[in-house]
């Protein structure tokens, strides 16, 4: 059986974790409000540009291969 000391320690740990998550939400929410949305879309496009060009290249290669008998 779990004693009171262990329950208190688990409760205290969960409250600290909840506080850290709440603080992170406040900080990230403030950042999202300050930085324009275009920054995030440009950043996402920059990160995925290589994958998108590779996918387009694969489609072109497949279409060329489909023409070969």
N, C-alpha and C positions, 0 to 999 in steps of 0.2 A: 504494500500500500504506500502511496505517496504521502510524505509528511508535509506539514505546513511550510517548512523552510524551502522545500523543493518547489512547492506551488508558488510561493512568493518570488522565488528566483526566476521561475518561468514567466510569471506575470511581469516582473520588472524588465526582463529581457524583451518581452513582446511590446511593452510600452516604449522602450528605447528604439526598437526597430520601427515601430509605427511613427515615432517622432522623426526619425531619420528620413523615412519615406515622405512624410509630409513636408519636411524642409526641402527635400529634393524637388518635390512638385512645385513648391513656391518659387524656387530658384529657376527651374526650367520654364515655368509659366511666365515669369518676368522676362526671361530671355526671349521667349516666343513673341511676347508683346512688343519688345524693343526692336528686334531684328525683323526686317521686312520679309514677307513670304517669298518674294522673288529670290532671296538668298538661298532658301532651302530648296527651291526647285532647281536653281542653277547648280547647287551642290550635288543634288541627286542625279542630275543629268551628267555632271562631270564624273561621278562615281560609276555610273552605268554605261558610259559612252563606249568603253572597250567591249563590254558584253553585247551591246546593241550592234556595233559594227561587225563583231564576229558572227552574230546571228544573221545579219544581212548577207555577209559573205557566204555563209553556209547555204542560205536560200539560193543565192546565185549559182553556187557550185552544183547544188542539186538540180536546178533548172537546166544547167548546161549538160549535166550527166544524163538527164532524162531525154535529151535530144539524141544522144548516142545510141546506136542499136545494140 
